Each structure stands twice: as C-alpha cells, then as structure tokens.
Amino acid sequence: MMRWLARLAALLVAALLLLAMQWTTPVYDEMIAAIPSGGQIGDTVAARKFTIRIETIQFARQLRFKAYGKEESRDTSGLWAVVTATLAARSETTLVNDAYWEGPAGLLYSHSDRLSGVRSLLAGAMLQPGLPRRGWFIFEIREDQARGATFVAPNAGLVPLDSIVRVKLGAGGGALPILDSLDLDRTPGAIE
C-alpha cells in the first residue's frame, strides 16, 4: 500500500511540474521575437544594422509639397504626423523600408504611400555606412492616437532575434499643436 501511495505521489508531482513548465514556457514566436532597442525623441537609438535619431514631430491637417514640377496638397480626415529623423547604416549597406506609428491603443499605422514625389521620405531609403540621411517618415493617423505613441522601425527582412527600434514619442500635456497646413518644402528635413 505504501509503495502504491509513493508512486501516486510521484506521478502527481511530475504532472504538476509538467503543468507548471507548460504555463511558464514562452511560445516559439516569443522566444525568437525581435529584440527591442528603445529611446526617446532626441536620442540616437541603435539597431543591429542602423541608427536613428528622431528630431521632431509635427502634426497637420493638410500637407503641401512640390512633386514632379507642380504644387500638390493632401488632406486627411485625421492628422498627418511628420517625423523628422536622421538614419545611418552601421557597418553595411541596409534598407529601412518599414516604419510604424504605434498609437497608445496599440493601433499600428504604416508610413503613408499617398505622398509620391516627396524627395525627403526615408521610407525605403538605402543607407550607406558613413553617410547619414535626414528626412521624414510621414504617417496618416487618427487624432486620438497622436499622444503617447511609439515609433517602430524594424530591419528589412527581419530575421529571428534581430533588433527593432522603438522610440517613445512622449505623452505631453496641454493642447496638441496641430497646423492647418504644413509646407514640406519649407520644413526642416527637406532636401534642398
């Protein structure tokens, strides 16, 4: 009888240990997820292949710019978020083609593709070591997603355990500075 109780107790302990391991072991996607590298506006944040320094953020309801020799404008029912940044490759030529605006509610906004012809866009920029590039990432966002957001930039072709940049864009208090119209050709970050 004692031997039977000892076996039953050992079996229960083994089952509890296996159950605890199942509950505490991360899933495969978490084990090979990107390694975040974080900072705030003004910090130079380094990923494995590139560095980024976000300088300013401007919000506007309309963007104006010159493209293909004529004046263009783009309106939005939300806000345009114009992120001025400097990107630099670290040790090899690299491409940063993905950038996201992550709102405080977790909503992700990709850089806008409605601005063809704007010369200073960093989305899709080919970076060479030693040649930093200054320009913009431009997002079309909902107004309630402007405060407390995070800028996210992964490497192109993100591989398991690679790095990803996450820059806190600040919560800020008071009224949000929103311009009725922003002329990109007269905004710092424009290529002359």
Secondary structure, 3 states (H helix, E strand, C coil): CHHHHHHHHHHHHHHHHHHHHHHHCCCHHHHCCCEEEEEECCCEEECCCEEEEEEEEEEEEEEEEEECCEEEEEEEEEEEEEEEEEEEECCCCEEECCCEEECCCCCEEEECCCCCCCCCECCCEEEEECECEEEEEEEEECHHHCCCCEEEEECCCCCCCCEEEEEECCCCCCCCCEECCEEHHHCCCCCC
